[in-house]
C-alpha cells in the first residue's frame, strides 16, 4: 500500500477505512459566492498591463475545486493559485499535471481506501484568484481573504485541513491558518462572530513535500497521517497513538533544520543528509544482524526491532534522494552509495567475496542468485528474502565501465529497489497485524460460545 510514492506505515493502516462521514444535505451557496467574486476580479497579464477579467477556464477551474456545493464535509485550504498554473486544458487534465493537486488526489484515495475521490472534498485558496504573496497594504489582498472567509462560513465545514501559513490582518484567519509543522489543535476551532466551528487539522502544504523537499520521506509520511486524521475525525472514529506524535515531532525537527539553513548552503545540507541517511541505513541493517538476528524471535519482537531501527524510512529517504538525483543530477557524492553497498554485500557474502568478473555488479552475481532464507519462522523468512532480493538489485545497480574497475551507478534502479524493499517490509508487518487481529477475534468468539 503506497501513497505519494512511499509505503503507508503499517501502524497507520489500522486507522484507515472506507467509511464516510456525514455529508450535509443542505446547499451551501459557497459556489455562487466564489463565482460572483471571481467575476469581479481583474488581473494583469504582466505588471503595468491593462487589467482584464478572469478567463472562463480559470473561473471554471476554481469552482470545480470548490465543489461539492453542500455544507459540511472536509475542506482543504491552500494559499493561492500557482502562478504557473494553466487552465486551457480543463480541470481534470490540470489536476493530473499539477503536483499539488495530484498529491491531494492520491492522499484522498489512499486515506479513504478508494471510497472517496478528490471531487468529494472542497479545495479553497485563502486568496482566491490572486497569485501574489499576501501584502497587507494591498487592498485587493485583504479583500480576497475577507471573501475567502465568507465562502468558508457559507460552506460550514466539519473538518478543515489547513495548509496555508500566509500573513494576514484578519483575526479569524489567524485561527484558521497553519500554525507550524507538527503542531495540533487540541479542541475544535470556533471563530467568534462568524457562526463557524470546525475540527482543524494542521497540515504542511503538499508542494512543500513534493516540490521543495521531494527527497524527505518524513514530510510525505506527515501528509498521509494528517489526511488520515482528517477523514477519521470526520467519521468520529479517530484515535491518537504515540507513534503519530513521533511522526509530527520528527517532521517539525527536520523542517526546522531546513528553515535554519542559509539558501546558499542548501546543496551542502542535502549532501550531508544523503551521507547521514546512507550511514544510518548501514547501522540499521547491522543492528538487525542483516536479518539473521530475527532467528528465534516472535512476531511482536520482530515488529519492535524493525520499528526501532527505522529501516523502512531510511530506505525511503535513500530511494527518494536517488530518484531526485537521477532527474536533476545535483552531483550527490555517489561514492558514498558504493562504499555502503560494498558493506551490505560483504555482510552476506563475506569480506573475502570476489569482485564481479563480468560487466555487471560489484560482486560476482552468481553468488547471490540462489540466496534464500533458511529461517523457520514464516514472518522472519519473508523479511529476510525481501532483504536478499534488494541486495541482488543493489548489486545489479553497478556496471563496470572499464578494466580499471570503475563502476557506473544506475540511480533509478537503486531508487526503485529501495522503495520496493521499504514497501515490502510494511506490507509484511501489516499482514501480520491482520493475522493477529483475526486470531484475537477468533479467541473472543470462542470465549463467547463457552459462556453461552
Secondary structure, 3 states (H helix, E strand, C coil): CEECCEECCCCHHHHCCCCCCCEEEEECCHHHHHHHHHHHCEECCCCCCCCEECCHHHHHHHHHHHCCCEEECEEEEECCCCCCCCCCCCHHHHHHHCHHHHHHHHHHHHHCCCCCCHHHCEEEECCCCCCCCCCCCCHHHHHHHHHHHHHHHHHCCCEEEECCCCCCCCHHHHHHCCCCCCCCCCCCEEECCCCEEEEEEECCCHHHHHHHCCCCHHHHHHHHHHHHHHHHHHHCCCCCCHHHHHHHHHHHHHHHHHHCCCHHHHHHHHHHHHHHHHHHHHHHHHHCHHHHHHCCCCHHHHHHHHHHHCHHHHHHHHHHHHHHHHHHCCCCCHHHHHHHHHHHHHHHHCCCCCECCCCECCECCHHHHCCCCCCCCHHHHHHHHHHHHHHHHHHHCEEECCCCCCEEECHHHHHHHHHHHHHHHHHHHHHHHHHHHHHHHHHHHHHHHHHC
